[in-house]
């Protein structure tokens, strides 16, 4: 086989390898919920916080006065594995990722409610980041009180990677690879078996603070 033929075979093999990797990537089930450029696929509910896209991230900024604001996925999800990165620019602002959430009476102007994965700066004494709160459900924390112990797994002023797995009534969370919560709650599953994701900008009495999310992706589970 001459040199030209060898090069042709090598090139053909390389193409097949690339095609194989591309198919594998497309078939692994992960779907990006944020294109890095626009807020397409998301709708703001409640509140009047400002949401924008900056440097490949969704940035939420407080507007005073305002109740809690949520930028919500247009699509609803049931069982899933979710990954995202989040950064708090100021420790005085806490936030959250709504999962399987809904609005009261399915009214687009109704109050957003449902399980929320807490996002909070660790500070000097640690915080409840990664635990599960029942936003506007009347139940407060879904994580049992005896397990609600502050940790410092959330890195203040830096990007933090969250992983959330929701399968039936079980919700598991990780921050930066560290397991935080493993909650089984039949009650919340009965009322919220499926719903949207929501990026929360918490209300503040005064001040302008920012939170940002990026690399938001999901794998739906059977």
VOPAGU-2260 file (C-alpha; in pm, 1 decimal, decimal comma):
REM VOPAGU-2260
SITE   aa  ch    i         X         Y         Z
SITE  UNK   A    0       0,0       0,0       0,0
SITE  UNK   A    1     148,4     334,0    -103,1
SITE  UNK   A    2     177,7     636,0     123,5
SITE  UNK   A    3    -127,2     811,2     -24,9
SITE  UNK   A    4    -344,4     504,2      32,0
SITE  UNK   A    5    -222,1     473,8     391,5
SITE  UNK   A    6    -306,0     838,2     459,3
SITE  UNK   A    7    -652,7     789,2     311,1
SITE  UNK   A    8    -716,2     491,4     539,0
SITE  UNK   A    9    -593,4     685,0     842,1
SITE  UNK   A   10    -816,5     979,2     753,3
SITE  UNK   A   11   -1116,7     750,3     708,0
SITE  UNK   A   12   -1055,8     586,4    1046,2
SITE  UNK   A   13   -1025,0     928,8    1210,1
SITE  UNK   A   14   -1360,1    1033,7    1062,5
SITE  UNK   A   15   -1524,6     716,2    1190,9
SITE  UNK   A   16   -1381,4     775,6    1538,3
SITE  UNK   A   17   -1510,9    1133,4    1545,1
SITE  UNK   A   18   -1853,4    1019,9    1421,3
SITE  UNK   A   19   -1862,5     750,1    1688,8
SITE  UNK   A   20   -1778,5     999,1    1962,7
SITE  UNK   A   21   -2038,7    1243,3    1829,9
SITE  UNK   A   22   -2311,3     977,7    1827,7
SITE  UNK   A   23   -2210,1     868,3    2176,1
SITE  UNK   A   24   -2228,8    1227,6    2300,7
SITE  UNK   A   25   -2568,1    1275,3    2139,4
SITE  UNK   A   26   -2700,6     948,5    2282,1
SITE  UNK   A   27   -2580,9     988,4    2640,9
SITE  UNK   A   28   -2907,2    1159,7    2732,6
SITE  UNK   A   29   -2773,9    1496,2    2850,7
SITE  UNK   A   30   -2949,0    1807,5    2723,0
SITE  UNK   A   31   -2840,8    2167,2    2784,9
SITE  UNK   A   32   -3115,2    2390,2    2926,2
SITE  UNK   A   33   -2921,2    2710,1    2858,4
SITE  UNK   A   34   -2759,2    2793,2    2524,2
SITE  UNK   A   35   -2508,6    3031,9    2680,7
SITE  UNK   A   36   -2633,3    3325,2    2476,4
SITE  UNK   A   37   -3005,7    3385,0    2531,6
SITE  UNK   A   38   -3284,6    3317,0    2779,6
SITE  UNK   A   39   -3469,0    3104,9    2523,9
SITE  UNK   A   40   -3667,2    2830,8    2696,6
SITE  UNK   A   41   -3701,5    3028,5    3019,0
SITE  UNK   A   42   -3975,3    3258,4    3148,0
SITE  UNK   A   43   -3968,7    3488,7    3451,0
SITE  UNK   A   44   -4240,7    3432,0    3711,2
SITE  UNK   A   45   -4310,4    3639,4    4023,6
SITE  UNK   A   46   -4102,2    3937,0    4131,0
SITE  UNK   A   47   -3918,9    4190,3    3917,9
SITE  UNK   A   48   -3553,3    4093,4    3959,8
SITE  UNK   A   49   -3345,9    4143,0    3647,3
SITE  UNK   A   50   -3222,5    3838,2    3451,8
SITE  UNK   A   51   -2967,3    3870,6    3173,2
SITE  UNK   A   52   -2692,3    3677,8    2997,7
SITE  UNK   A   53   -2334,1    3781,5    3069,9
SITE  UNK   A   54   -2017,7    3595,1    2966,9
SITE  UNK   A   55   -2201,5    3269,2    2902,8
SITE  UNK   A   56   -2396,9    3273,7    3229,6
SITE  UNK   A   57   -2747,3    3365,6    3340,0
SITE  UNK   A   58   -2714,8    3651,6    3587,2
SITE  UNK   A   59   -2990,6    3738,0    3831,6
SITE  UNK   A   60   -2980,6    4081,3    3995,6
SITE  UNK   A   61   -3192,5    4205,9    4282,7
SITE  UNK   A   62   -3429,6    4495,2    4230,3
SITE  UNK   A   63   -3569,4    4661,1    4541,1
SITE  UNK   A   64   -3834,4    4629,6    4651,6
SITE  UNK   A   65   -3934,3    4295,0    4506,1
SITE  UNK   A   66   -4067,4    3961,0    4630,1
SITE  UNK   A   67   -3883,6    3642,3    4537,2
SITE  UNK   A   68   -3827,7    3617,4    4162,4
SITE  UNK   A   69   -3786,2    3302,5    3953,1
SITE  UNK   A   70   -3660,4    3242,3    3600,4
SITE  UNK   A   71   -3838,7    2917,4    3513,5
SITE  UNK   A   72   -3789,4    2652,2    3248,1
SITE  UNK   A   73   -4073,2    2638,8    2997,7
SITE  UNK   A   74   -4062,2    2259,1    3004,6
SITE  UNK   A   75   -4162,5    2046,8    3303,4
SITE  UNK   A   76   -3968,4    1745,5    3428,2
SITE  UNK   A   77   -4037,0    1447,1    3652,8
SITE  UNK   A   78   -3744,6    1212,7    3724,0
SITE  UNK   A   79   -3406,7    1353,6    3626,8
SITE  UNK   A   80   -3039,7    1410,8    3693,0
SITE  UNK   A   81   -2949,1    1780,4    3689,7
SITE  UNK   A   82   -2611,0    1951,2    3688,0
SITE  UNK   A   83   -2534,5    2322,0    3703,1
SITE  UNK   A   84   -2276,5    2568,9    3829,0
SITE  UNK   A   85   -2366,8    2867,5    4044,2
SITE  UNK   A   86   -2183,7    3165,7    4189,8
SITE  UNK   A   87   -2294,1    3417,1    4452,1
SITE  UNK   A   88   -2129,1    3755,3    4403,2
SITE  UNK   A   89   -2227,2    3871,4    4751,0
SITE  UNK   A   90   -2272,4    3660,4    5064,6
SITE  UNK   A   91   -2575,1    3868,9    5165,8
SITE  UNK   A   92   -2785,9    3720,2    4884,8
SITE  UNK   A   93   -2907,3    3363,1    4905,9
SITE  UNK   A   94   -3075,3    3179,8    4621,3
SITE  UNK   A   95   -3208,5    2842,0    4519,4
SITE  UNK   A   96   -3285,8    2604,4    4236,6
SITE  UNK   A   97   -3653,4    2515,2    4219,2
SITE  UNK   A   98   -3719,4    2159,0    4102,3
SITE  UNK   A   99   -4051,5    1994,7    4011,1
SITE  UNK   A  100   -4217,2    2326,8    4083,0
SITE  UNK   A  101   -4548,8    2483,1    3983,4
SITE  UNK   A  102   -4754,3    2798,1    4025,9
SITE  UNK   A  103   -5063,3    2817,8    4243,9
SITE  UNK   A  104   -5357,3    2694,6    4038,2
SITE  UNK   A  105   -5125,9    2668,5    3734,3
SITE  UNK   A  106   -5184,2    3041,6    3696,8
SITE  UNK   A  107   -4879,9    3204,2    3528,3
SITE  UNK   A  108   -4922,0    3487,5    3777,5
SITE  UNK   A  109   -4957,9    3249,2    4072,0
SITE  UNK   A  110   -4699,0    3196,5    4342,3
SITE  UNK   A  111   -4413,8    2962,7    4249,0
SITE  UNK   A  112   -4403,1    2669,0    4488,1
SITE  UNK   A  113   -4225,7    2337,6    4527,2
SITE  UNK   A  114   -3897,7    2178,4    4637,0
SITE  UNK   A  115   -3596,8    2408,4    4629,6
SITE  UNK   A  116   -3229,5    2315,0    4649,5
SITE  UNK   A  117   -3072,3    2580,3    4871,4
SITE  UNK   A  118   -2792,3    2807,2    4745,9
SITE  UNK   A  119   -2630,1    3006,6    5024,4
SITE  UNK   A  120   -2283,6    3143,2    5100,2
SITE  UNK   A  121   -2097,1    2946,7    5367,9
SITE  UNK   A  122   -1964,9    3247,1    5557,1
SITE  UNK   A  123   -1771,0    3190,0    5877,7
SITE  UNK   A  124   -2012,3    2937,7    6028,5
SITE  UNK   A  125   -2128,5    2737,2    5727,4
SITE  UNK   A  126   -2477,5    2734,5    5574,8
SITE  UNK   A  127   -2761,5    2514,3    5448,9
SITE  UNK   A  128   -2653,3    2496,4    5084,3
SITE  UNK   A  129   -2767,4    2174,2    4917,6
SITE  UNK   A  130   -3051,1    2099,2    5159,1
SITE  UNK   A  131   -3412,7    2093,7    5040,5
SITE  UNK   A  132   -3661,5    2368,6    5125,1
SITE  UNK   A  133   -4035,5    2366,6    5051,0
SITE  UNK   A  134   -4074,8    2703,6    4879,0
SITE  UNK   A  135   -4424,8    2844,1    4946,9
SITE  UNK   A  136   -4552,9    2497,6    5043,5
SITE  UNK   A  137   -4622,1    2590,1    5406,8
SITE  UNK   A  138   -4382,1    2322,9    5525,4
SITE  UNK   A  139   -4057,6    2518,2    5554,6
SITE  UNK   A  140   -3754,9    2291,1    5532,8
SITE  UNK   A  141   -3821,5    1948,7    5382,8
SITE  UNK   A  142   -3483,8    1832,8    5508,6
SITE  UNK   A  143   -3549,9    1704,1    5863,1
SITE  UNK   A  144   -3431,0    1937,5    6137,0
SITE  UNK   A  145   -3187,2    1682,4    6278,2
SITE  UNK   A  146   -3004,6    1669,1    5942,7
SITE  UNK   A  147   -3008,4    2042,8    5877,7
SITE  UNK   A  148   -2649,3    2099,1    5982,8
SITE  UNK   A  149   -2450,3    2390,7    5832,5
SITE  UNK   A  150   -2159,1    2294,5    5608,6
SITE  UNK   A  151   -1885,7    2479,3    5421,6
SITE  UNK   A  152   -1897,1    2281,3    5099,2
SITE  UNK   A  153   -2016,4    2590,9    4911,1
SITE  UNK   A  154   -1713,5    2799,9    4809,1
SITE  UNK   A  155   -1790,6    3167,7    4859,2
SITE  UNK   A  156   -1718,4    3395,5    4563,7
SITE  UNK   A  157   -1640,3    3099,9    4335,6
SITE  UNK   A  158   -1823,9    2877,2    4090,3
SITE  UNK   A  159   -1980,1    2575,9    4261,1
SITE  UNK   A  160   -2099,4    2261,7    4083,7
SITE  UNK   A  161   -2432,7    2117,3    4195,4
SITE  UNK   A  162   -2572,2    1776,4    4107,6
SITE  UNK   A  163   -2934,1    1683,7    4182,1
SITE  UNK   A  164   -3095,6    1345,8    4122,3
SITE  UNK   A  165   -3474,5    1316,7    4162,1
SITE  UNK   A  166   -3623,9     969,1    4124,3
SITE  UNK   A  167   -3974,3     917,6    4255,1
SITE  UNK   A  168   -3999,7    1056,3    4610,3
SITE  UNK   A  169   -3620,4    1047,2    4655,9
SITE  UNK   A  170   -3409,0    1361,0    4602,0
SITE  UNK   A  171   -3028,5    1352,8    4631,8
SITE  UNK   A  172   -2790,7    1648,4    4613,8
SITE  UNK   A  173   -2416,5    1704,9    4584,8
SITE  UNK   A  174   -2203,9    2021,3    4594,6
SITE  UNK   A  175   -1858,5    2009,4    4439,1
SITE  UNK   A  176   -1869,9    1630,4    4449,7
SITE  UNK   A  177   -1968,2    1607,6    4817,3
SITE  UNK   A  178   -2299,3    1437,7    4901,9
SITE  UNK   A  179   -2524,3    1675,9    5097,8
SITE  UNK   A  180   -2880,0    1545,2    5108,4
SITE  UNK   A  181   -3061,3    1216,9    5050,0
SITE  UNK   A  182   -3427,6    1290,9    5112,0
SITE  UNK   A  183   -3727,0    1064,6    5063,1
SITE  UNK   A  184   -4049,3    1263,3    5099,1
SITE  UNK   A  185   -4368,0    1091,3    4986,3
SITE  UNK   A  186   -4581,7    1393,4    5076,9
SITE  UNK   A  187   -4405,7    1642,8    4851,0
SITE  UNK   A  188   -4391,3    1383,5    4572,7
SITE  UNK   A  189   -4769,9    1346,1    4580,5
SITE  UNK   A  190   -4820,6    1718,9    4522,4
SITE  UNK   A  191   -4512,4    1785,4    4307,6
SITE  UNK   A  192   -4424,5    1475,4    4101,3
SITE  UNK   A  193   -4335,7    1691,7    3802,2
SITE  UNK   A  194   -4270,5    2057,7    3734,8
SITE  UNK   A  195   -4035,6    2327,0    3610,9
SITE  UNK   A  196   -3692,9    2438,3    3724,3
SITE  UNK   A  197   -3661,3    2789,2    3864,5
SITE  UNK   A  198   -3358,4    3011,0    3923,8
SITE  UNK   A  199   -3438,7    3215,0    4232,4
SITE  UNK   A  200   -3333,7    3567,3    4314,6
SITE  UNK   A  201   -3437,0    3609,5    4677,3
SITE  UNK   A  202   -3607,1    3927,7    4790,3
SITE  UNK   A  203   -3393,8    4186,8    4970,6
SITE  UNK   A  204   -3492,9    4488,4    5174,6
SITE  UNK   A  205   -3217,6    4696,5    5020,2
SITE  UNK   A  206   -2905,5    4664,1    4809,2
SITE  UNK   A  207   -2811,6    4533,4    4464,8
SITE  UNK   A  208   -2669,8    4180,6    4458,6
SITE  UNK   A  209   -2603,6    3923,6    4189,1
SITE  UNK   A  210   -2612,9    3547,4    4144,6
SITE  UNK   A  211   -2513,9    3359,0    3828,3
SITE  UNK   A  212   -2574,2    3013,9    3680,5
SITE  UNK   A  213   -2404,5    2837,0    3391,4
SITE  UNK   A  214   -2359,7    2491,0    3232,7
SITE  UNK   A  215   -2717,6    2391,5    3319,8
SITE  UNK   A  216   -2792,6    2047,3    3180,3
SITE  UNK   A  217   -3033,8    1763,1    3246,3
SITE  UNK   A  218   -3069,2    1392,8    3182,7
SITE  UNK   A  219   -3425,0    1266,0    3210,9
SITE  UNK   A  220   -3456,8     929,6    3388,0
SITE  UNK   A  221   -3694,6     647,7    3301,5
